[in-house]
Amino acid sequence: MPASTARPTTPETRSLLIEAAIARLDDAGTAVNFDLIAADVGLTKGALYHHFGSVAGLVEAVYKEAIRLHSTQVIEATGSGSGRERLRALILVSADLYGSGTPFYSLLLRLHVEAGGSRPELAPIARKVQRRQREYMTELVAAGQEDGSIRADLDAAALGDSVNAALQGFLVQQLEPADAQRRATESFADLLEAML
C-alpha cells in the first residue's frame, strides 16, 4: 500500500485524536463532541472510545498532553546558563507563554481550574504536575546556590515554592490585558532579582 494511503498506526492515531481534541476543546469550551473530533481525523467515534474509553479518558489525555507541550518549551528555555539565569528564563518564558493569547493556554487554564472543581479526576494529575514543578524550581535555585549566582542563605525549597505560586498566578493573569500581564511579570522578576 502506498505511504500516502496507509492508515496511521495506533500510537499515531491516538496522537492525531488528541491533537484534534485539543483544537476542538479550544473552540468549544467544555463541550466534548466525539463525533466531530473523530471526523476531524477521518475516523468514527468508536476510535475515540477504543483509545480513551470515555469522555473523561479523552479529557485526561488532553490535559496530560497540554502539560507535556508546555513543559517541553519551558525546559528547553531553561536548559543552560547559571541557576539564576535559568530561574529568570523560567519565569519570563512561562509568563510569555501564558500571556500569548493562544486558545491552547486558555484550555490549559480551564483544565487546571476544572481539576479543582468539575473534573476532580484531573486533580491527581494537577497535584503531580505541581509537585514536579516545585521540585524543578527548587533544583534551579540549588544550582544557582552551587554556582554562586543565588545567595546560599536562601531556603531553596521555599523559594522554589514561591516561584511556582507566582507562575500559577501568571497562568490566571492571562485574563488581564497584555500590559497588565507584562507589568506583573516584570515586577515579579525585578523583586526576585533583588531577593537573590
Secondary structure by P-SEA (a helix, b strand, c coil): cccccccccaaaaaaaaaaaaaaaaacccccccaaaaaaaacccaaaaaaccccaaaaaaaaaaaaaaaaaaaaaaaaccccaaaaaaaaaaaaaaaaacccaaaaaaaaaaaaaacccccaaaaaaaaaaaaaaaaaaaaaaaaaaccccccccaaaaaaaaaaaaaaaaacccccaaaaaaaaaaaaaaaaaac
